[in-house]
Amino acid sequence: MGNGTIYKRGNSWCVGFTVNGRRVRETVGPNKKIAQKVLSLRMAQVLENRYFPPSRQVGRMPFNEFVQIYLERVVSLMKSIRTERNRVKRWVKDLGMRPIGQITRAEIESWRREKMSRCKPATINRDLSRLRHMLNIAVEWELLEKSPMQGMKFLRENNARTRYLSVDECHRLIDSCMAPHIRAIVTVALHTGMRLGEILNLRWQDLDFSSGFILVQDSKNGQARQVPMDSMISTLLRSWPRLSDLVFTSVLTGGRIVDVRTGFLNACKRAGLTDLHFHDLRHTFASQFVMSGGSLYTCQRVLGHKAINMTQRYAHLSPTYKIKAIDRMNTLWAGATPQASTSEVLPENSSVTPASHAAYKGTLAPAQSRNDAGLTI
């Protein structure tokens, strides 16, 4: 091993040195002094066995082979395994056996433009988010030098959908559920606002019938919360058969229920309900809760929203929401007689300071008489 050299190629300075019999060249830039410092750093790394030249295999693994490793190591540990596995497999159809290092930013953006004509922004963003995570993991595992999606912005989403059912429609939907477990799951969703995954993961140890609460331990935002049980849900769950540690189990396997989509959609058809997703049952609970006089803060706590703005979408559903706020202020100031406001007392467009107010004080009307309470009358 020699001392290494610096040399100029075009407008850039480069460094060259040998590591384990292999000649390494690295382009630094237009500054010669920086190139000298880089060479000194590289030589020190070589002497201390801390320099590892980039592998020539980086980026060469076929995408479909990487996917198999990703599914085993990453997706298998996720909450929504089935959903995320399907997203990953959809990317295999588009990218196939190509080396991951040949996936470009341009083709990903082209894929997005093509999808925009027939898919919602939220759907496109979820698929892109999964691919971005896959490529970031490839970089972390040193299978890829740099992700082509680095710094890529996602589409703007419209999350304003608030489809909810009337009480009559809720009864029709429940009556239209043929399978007992579908009827029970739909009933729990409508009466508690719990997510489908939270209901399917519910265990008997999470039910506290003495206090009347359900403990949701594995929520979407990672924070546990307590959900109150009304009398119908308490009666339903008390009488539900205990076949395992899970409250709701698959009739075929006895394990966790994987999907309720088919049974739910069939019930919607029988009830004559269109454009209804299971998650809309959560919206229905929140909407009916607010319209019956429940506070937004309580609704936020029951639903498990981290931010109140997620819950505020239901504020407009309460016709008395703002009226009650005014009533509270009327109660607070009960007995007080309105006085002249600052805008009535001071000249228009005046700049009010303590000094100017004192100077202007002499122009005010004579002091009015006061009652025993000390309020102006």
N, C-alpha and C positions, 0 to 999 in steps of 0.2 A: 504494500500500500504506500502510495506516494503522498505528497502533501496536498494534492489537488491543484486545480488551475481555475482561473477565470478567463473568459474570452468573450469577444463580442460577435454576435450574429445579427446582422442587420442593425436595427436600432436598439436591440436589447442585449444586456450583459447576461452571460450564462456561467454556471459553475459546473465543473466536472471533477469527479473523484471515483475511487474504486472501493467497493464493499464486497468482501468474500470472493474476490476475483471477477466481480461483475462491474463493468464501467457504468456509472450513473451520471446523467446529464440533467440539469435543471435550469430552466429559464427564470431569471429574477426580474429584470426590468431595465429601464434606461439609466439607472444610477449605479455607477461603478463601486462607490463606497458601500452601498447596501449589498451589492453582490459579494464584496470581500467579507462583510460581516456574516452573510449567509453561509459562505464557504467555511469560515471559522467555526460556526455553529454546527454545520454538518460534520466537520472533521472531529469535533469534540464528541458528537453523538456516536460516530463510528468507533472512536477509541473506547467509549464507555459501553459499547454494545447496546446503544439505545436507538439506533437508526434502523428502521425497517422499510425497505423499498416497497413501493406500491405493488400489489400482486397483479400479475398479468391476467388473472382469472376473474378479477372484479368486473361485474356486469355481464358475465358470460352465461350464468345459470339460466336455463329456460324458465320462462315465467310459470308454466304449469307445474314444474318441479318445485319451484319456490312456494307456490300456492299450497301444495300438499304439506310442506313443513309449517307454513303459516297456519293452516287449519288445525294441525295437531298441537302446536305450541301456543297459539294465541286465541283462535276462535273457540276452542274447546273450553276456555276459561271464562267466556263471556256470559252475560245474563240471557241475551236473546240469541242463543246459538243457532237456531234454525234460520232466523231472519238474516243474520250476518253471513252464515254459510252460503245462503242463496245469493247474496250480494257478491261474495267472492267468486262464486262459480260463474256468475254473469260476466265478470271480467275475464275469466278464462276463455269464454266464447269469443271475446273481442281481441284478446292479445295472444291467446294460444301458446305455442311453443317458442315464441321469439325470445331471445336473450333479454333480460330485464334492462340491460344497459342500452338497448336500442329503442326503448320506449321514450317518445319525445313529447315535449310540451305541446307542440303543434297538433299532433294527432289526438291528444286528450281534449284540447279545446275544440277540435273538429267534431269529436264525439259528442261534446256538450251541445254544440250548435245543432247537431242533427237531432238530439233528444229533446231540445226545447220546443220543437214543433208538435210533439205528442205527449210530453210528460210535464208534470208540475215541477216548479223549481225545487220544492222540498225533496221530491223523489230523486231528482238529479243530484242534489247536494249530498244526500245520504250515500249514494253510490260513489260519488267523488271522494267523500270523506273516508270511506272504507279503502279506496285505492291509495289515497294519500297516506293513510296509516300503514298500509302494506309496504309502500316504497320507503317510508321513514324507517320501518323495521329492517328492511333490506340494507339500508345505510348503516343502521345500528349493528347489524350482524356482519358488516363489512363485505356484503355481497354486491353492493352498489356504491359508487363513489359519491354521487349526489342525486337527490330526488328531482325529477323534472317538474314536479308540482310545487317546488319551494317558492313561496310568495304568491301562489295562485289564489285569486279571490273567487269566492263562490257566488252563486246567484242570490239576489235578494228574494226573500221569501215573504209570503203573505200568510200569517198565522191567525188571521181574524175569523176563521171558521168557528161558528158557535151554533152548530145544529143541535137542537134539543127537542124533547118530546113533551107533549101535554100530559097531564095525569091520566086522561082517558087513553091516550096512545100507549102509555106505560103499561096500563092494565091489559090492553090488547096484545102487546108484545109478549108479556109474561104468559098470558093464556095461550099464545100461539107456539110456545116452546114445548115440543113433544117429549124430548128426553129430560128426565128429572134433573140431571146434573146441569144441563143447559139452562133450565128454568131457574134453578137455584143460583147459578153464577150470575145470570142476568139480574135476578132480584137483588143480590148482594151489591152489584155494581150500581143499580139505580138508587139503592137506599144508603150507600156509604160513599159513593164517588171514588172508590178504589180502582186502580188500573187493573187491566186483565192479568198482567204478570203478577201483581201483588196478590190477587185473588187465587191464582193457580199455585202460588208458593205458600199459601196460608197453611199453618200447622196448628194442631189442636192446642199446643202450649202457648200460642199467640192469642187465644181467646180467654178473656177474663170476664166470666159471666157475673161475678159478684159486683164488679165495678161497672160493667156494661161497656167495656172498651175492647177494641181489637188492636193489637200491637203490630204495626207494619214495620218489620225489622229491616227488610231488604228493599228499600224504596229506590226510585229512579235517581234521586239526587244524593243517595248514600246516607241520608239521615233518617233515623227511626222516628215514627210518629204514632200517636194514638188516635184511633177513629171510633167515634161513639156508635153503639148498636142501638137501633130503635127496637120496639117490642117485636115487630115482625121478624127482623133479622135474628134477634135473640132466640125466638121460638123456633125459627127455621134451623139454626145451627145446633141448638140443643137436641133437636130430634133427628139430626142428620147422622147416618150410620158411620161408625168409626172403623174403617177398614185398614188404615195405616196411620203413620204420624202426620200425613197430609190430610187436610180436610176434604179436598176434592181429588179423587183418584180416577184413573182410566178404567173403564169397565173391562177392557180387553187385557191390559197388562197389570193392572193394580198399582201402577206407578203414577208419575206426574202426568197430567193431561197435557198433551202437546199443543193441540189446536181446537178451537171451538168455532172456527169460521163457517164450516158447512152448516152445522146446526143453527147458528145464529142467523145466517142469511136465509135459510129456509123459514125460520120463524118470522123474519121481516117480511118475506113474500106472503105468508099466510095472514099476517096482520095488515097487509096493504101499506107498508112503510117503505119508502124509496130513499135512496141517497143517505143511508144510515150506516155508520161505522160503529164498531163496538165502543170505541173511545168516546163516541157521542153520548153514551150513557153517563159518562163522567161529567160531560157538559150539562146533561139533563139534571143530574143531582145538584150541581152548583147553581144552575138557573132557577130551579124550583126552590132551592134553599134561600136564595137572595130575594126572589119574588114573594116568599112567605114572610119576609121581614128579618131574615138572618143577616148579621153584619158581615161585611167583606173581610174583616180581620179574622173572624171565626171561620169563615169559608176558606181563607188562605191556610189556616192551621190544619183544618180537616183534610184539605186536598194535598197539603205538603208542598205548596209553592214556596220557593225561596224568596222570590220577589213579588211584591204586592201588585205590580203592573200585570202579572199573569192573571190575577184574580179580578182586576178592575174591568175586564171585558164584560163582566156580568153586572156592573153597576147600573147601566142604563135600563136593565130589566125591572128594576124596582121603581114603580111610579111614585112611591112616597119617600124615596131615598133622600132627595135634596130637601123635600118638605120637612122631614123629620129633623134635618140639620138646622133648618130655620127655626123650628119649634124649640130646639134646645137653646138657641140664642135668645129667643123670646122669654124662655123660662129663666135663663141666667140674668137677664136685665129686667126682670119683672119689677114694676114699681118705679122705674126710673123714667123721668120725663125727658123727651128729646131736647137737646140744647143746640144752640147755633154751632155749626161746624166751623173749622178753621177757615175754609173757603168763604164762609159767609161773613166772618169777622174781619179778616184781613183783606187789603186791597187786591184786586185782580192782578196776576202776574208779578206780585211782589216777591222779593227775595227775603225770606224770613230768617233772621238771626236773633239771638237774645238782645243785641243792641237795637236793631231796627224795630223789634217788637216793643221794646220799652219806649222808644221814641214815638211809636205809633199809638201807644196805649192811651194817650190823652185824647185821641180822636174817637174813642169808643163811647157808646151810649152810657148814660149813668147806670150804676150798679142796680140790678133788680133786687127785689125782696126775696128772701129765702125762707123756706119752710123749716120745720123742726128737724127734718132729716138732713138738712144741709144741701138739698138738691135745688137747682134753679127752677122756679115755677113761672 
